[in-house]
Amino acid sequence: MIEFTFWDIVRNLLLAARWTVLLSLAAFVGGAVVGLIVLFFRIAENKWSRRIGSGYIALFQGTPLLMQLFLMFFGLPMLGMRIEPWTAAVLGLTFFASAYLAEIWRSGVDALPRGQWDAGASLGLHRLQELRLIILPQAFSITRAPIVGFLVQLIKSTALTSIIGFEELVRTSNAINNATFEPFKVYGLVALIFFVMCFPLTQYARTLEQRAAAH
């Protein structure tokens, strides 16, 4: 058994937590970009475009994230594509996040009264201009609380990337526990770190919900 002091454990876990935060941010930004494209399909006037958008969302919401990560990490090399754990983790979480963000924003678009679209048309705006100047800013505004809530879910979902070998917080904690045989201390600290990362966001999402209800 390797001797680790309490501060050795804390230091190593905090260093690993940096990768958890970085992965969460990369997946959230990537998911927002892809999700916006999926949203355009989802709310398009063409029914086949809407079906493609709906199918994409159903696929990634209806299958386990772990299976999606496995397909990225183990499946893509079978097609001749070399992929590292970091890349597989980012891709898997990006597609996962994009499906949820697209659906959150779609609900925001649907919540707007039809008069918002009619107002844009009366000003001579084409559909993309209506979306950019009128619809999407309002949809993003009214869905801020669920977006922040989903970010909390995304941060916790990064734990699954340890299965494909990505050295984030959970995988590092497993290595430390295997060396120290102190699961309550090690995993208790991991739980505390996740709590510190997620609790402020949870409170912020609750504040946004209360503000929205007050209006």
C-alpha positions as CSV (number, residue, x, y, z in Angstrom):
1,M,0.0,0.0,0.0
2,I,1.4,3.4,-1.0
3,E,1.4,6.1,1.7
4,F,-0.6,9.2,0.7
5,T,-1.1,12.1,3.1
6,F,-4.5,13.7,3.2
7,W,-3.1,16.8,1.3
8,D,-1.6,14.5,-1.3
9,I,-5.0,13.1,-2.0
10,V,-6.6,16.5,-2.1
11,R,-4.0,17.9,-4.4
12,N,-4.2,15.1,-6.9
13,L,-8.0,15.2,-6.9
14,L,-8.0,19.0,-7.5
15,L,-5.5,18.6,-10.4
16,A,-7.8,16.0,-11.9
17,A,-10.8,18.2,-11.4
18,R,-9.3,20.7,-13.8
19,W,-9.8,18.2,-16.6
20,T,-13.4,17.6,-15.5
21,V,-14.1,21.3,-15.7
22,L,-12.3,21.6,-19.0
23,L,-14.2,18.6,-20.5
24,S,-17.5,20.1,-19.3
25,L,-16.8,23.4,-20.9
26,A,-15.6,21.9,-24.2
27,A,-18.6,19.7,-24.4
28,F,-21.0,22.5,-23.5
29,V,-19.6,24.9,-26.1
30,G,-19.5,22.1,-28.7
31,G,-23.0,21.0,-27.8
32,A,-24.3,24.5,-28.1
33,V,-22.9,24.9,-31.6
34,V,-24.2,21.5,-32.8
35,G,-27.4,22.0,-30.9
36,L,-28.1,25.3,-32.7
37,I,-27.7,23.5,-36.0
38,V,-30.1,20.7,-34.8
39,L,-32.5,23.4,-33.6
40,F,-32.7,24.9,-37.1
41,F,-33.6,21.5,-38.5
42,R,-36.1,20.9,-35.7
43,I,-38.0,24.1,-36.3
44,A,-37.6,24.3,-40.1
45,E,-40.6,24.7,-42.4
46,N,-39.7,21.6,-44.4
47,K,-41.2,18.5,-42.7
48,W,-38.2,16.3,-43.7
49,S,-35.8,18.7,-42.0
50,R,-38.0,18.6,-38.9
51,R,-37.9,14.8,-38.9
52,I,-34.2,14.7,-39.2
53,G,-33.9,17.1,-36.2
54,S,-36.4,15.0,-34.2
55,G,-34.6,11.8,-35.1
56,Y,-31.3,13.2,-34.0
57,I,-32.7,14.3,-30.7
58,A,-34.5,11.0,-30.2
59,L,-31.3,9.0,-30.9
60,F,-29.1,10.8,-28.5
61,Q,-31.7,11.2,-25.8
62,G,-33.0,7.6,-26.1
63,T,-29.6,5.8,-25.8
64,P,-27.3,5.6,-22.8
65,L,-24.4,8.1,-22.8
66,L,-22.1,5.3,-21.9
67,M,-23.0,3.4,-25.1
68,Q,-22.3,6.6,-27.1
69,L,-18.9,6.9,-25.5
70,F,-18.1,3.3,-26.3
71,L,-19.1,3.8,-30.0
72,M,-16.8,6.9,-30.2
73,F,-13.8,5.2,-28.5
74,F,-14.1,1.6,-29.7
75,G,-16.2,2.0,-32.8
76,L,-14.4,4.8,-34.7
77,P,-11.0,2.9,-34.7
78,M,-12.8,0.1,-36.5
79,L,-13.4,2.6,-39.3
80,G,-9.7,3.4,-39.5
81,M,-9.9,6.5,-37.3
82,R,-7.4,6.7,-34.5
83,I,-9.0,8.5,-31.5
84,E,-7.7,9.4,-28.0
85,P,-9.8,9.2,-24.8
86,W,-9.9,13.1,-24.7
87,T,-11.3,13.3,-28.2
88,A,-13.8,10.5,-27.7
89,A,-15.0,12.1,-24.5
90,V,-15.4,15.5,-26.1
91,L,-17.2,14.1,-29.1
92,G,-19.5,11.8,-27.1
93,L,-20.5,14.5,-24.6
94,T,-20.9,17.1,-27.4
95,F,-23.4,15.1,-29.3
96,F,-25.1,14.2,-26.0
97,A,-25.3,17.8,-25.0
98,S,-26.4,19.0,-28.4
99,A,-29.5,16.9,-28.4
100,Y,-30.7,18.2,-25.0
101,L,-29.8,21.8,-25.7
102,A,-31.6,21.7,-29.0
103,E,-34.7,20.4,-27.3
104,I,-34.5,23.0,-24.5
105,W,-34.2,25.8,-27.1
106,R,-37.0,24.3,-29.2
107,S,-39.3,24.4,-26.2
108,G,-38.4,28.1,-25.8
109,V,-39.2,28.8,-29.4
110,D,-42.6,27.0,-29.1
111,A,-43.4,29.0,-26.0
112,L,-43.3,32.3,-27.9
113,P,-46.6,33.5,-29.3
114,R,-47.2,33.3,-33.0
115,G,-47.4,37.1,-33.1
116,Q,-43.6,37.3,-32.7
117,W,-43.2,35.6,-36.0
118,D,-45.9,37.7,-37.6
119,A,-44.3,40.9,-36.3
120,G,-41.0,39.9,-38.0
121,A,-42.8,39.1,-41.3
122,S,-44.6,42.5,-41.2
123,L,-41.2,44.2,-41.0
124,G,-40.1,42.4,-44.1
125,L,-37.7,40.1,-42.4
126,H,-37.0,36.7,-43.9
127,R,-37.0,33.6,-41.7
128,L,-33.3,33.6,-40.7
129,Q,-33.5,37.3,-39.8
130,E,-36.6,36.6,-37.7
131,L,-34.8,33.8,-35.9
132,R,-31.6,35.9,-35.3
133,L,-33.2,39.2,-34.3
134,I,-36.5,38.2,-32.7
135,I,-37.1,34.5,-31.9
136,L,-33.8,33.1,-30.7
137,P,-32.8,35.9,-28.3
138,Q,-36.2,35.5,-26.6
139,A,-36.0,31.7,-26.6
140,F,-32.5,31.8,-25.1
141,S,-33.6,34.2,-22.5
142,I,-36.6,32.2,-21.2
143,T,-34.6,28.9,-21.2
144,R,-31.6,30.1,-19.2
145,A,-32.7,28.2,-16.1
146,P,-33.0,24.8,-17.8
147,I,-29.7,25.4,-19.7
148,V,-27.9,26.0,-16.4
149,G,-29.6,22.9,-14.9
150,F,-28.4,20.8,-17.8
151,L,-24.9,22.1,-17.4
152,V,-25.0,20.6,-13.9
153,Q,-26.1,17.3,-15.4
154,L,-23.3,17.5,-18.0
155,I,-20.6,18.1,-15.3
156,K,-21.8,15.0,-13.4
157,S,-21.9,13.0,-16.7
158,T,-18.2,13.5,-17.2
159,A,-17.7,10.7,-14.6
160,L,-18.6,8.2,-17.3
161,T,-15.6,9.1,-19.4
162,S,-13.4,7.3,-16.9
163,I,-14.6,4.1,-18.4
164,I,-12.9,4.9,-21.7
165,G,-9.6,5.9,-20.0
166,F,-9.9,9.6,-19.8
167,E,-8.0,10.9,-16.7
168,E,-10.6,13.0,-15.1
169,L,-11.7,13.2,-11.4
170,V,-13.3,9.8,-11.1
171,R,-10.6,7.8,-12.8
172,T,-7.9,9.6,-10.7
173,S,-9.9,8.8,-7.6
174,N,-10.0,5.1,-8.5
175,A,-6.2,5.0,-8.9
176,I,-5.7,6.8,-5.6
177,N,-8.2,4.4,-3.9
178,N,-6.4,1.4,-5.3
179,A,-3.2,2.7,-3.9
180,T,-4.5,3.8,-0.4
181,F,-7.5,1.5,0.2
182,E,-9.3,4.4,1.8
183,P,-12.6,4.6,-0.2
184,F,-14.6,6.7,2.3
185,K,-11.9,9.4,2.3
186,V,-11.2,9.3,-1.4
187,Y,-14.7,9.1,-2.8
188,G,-16.0,11.4,0.0
189,L,-13.6,14.1,-1.3
190,V,-14.7,13.4,-4.9
191,A,-18.3,13.8,-3.9
192,L,-17.4,17.1,-2.1
193,I,-15.6,18.4,-5.2
194,F,-18.5,17.6,-7.4
195,F,-20.8,19.3,-4.9
196,V,-18.7,22.5,-4.9
197,M,-18.8,22.6,-8.7
198,C,-22.5,21.9,-9.1
199,F,-24.2,23.5,-6.1
200,P,-23.6,27.1,-7.1
201,L,-25.0,26.4,-10.6
202,T,-28.0,24.6,-9.1
203,Q,-28.7,27.7,-6.9
204,Y,-28.3,30.0,-9.9
205,A,-30.7,27.9,-11.9
206,R,-33.2,28.1,-9.1
207,T,-32.8,31.9,-8.9
208,L,-33.4,32.2,-12.6
209,E,-36.6,30.1,-12.3
210,Q,-37.8,32.3,-9.5
211,R,-37.1,35.5,-11.6
212,A,-39.0,34.0,-14.5
213,A,-41.9,33.1,-12.3
214,A,-42.0,36.6,-10.9
215,H,-42.4,38.0,-14.4
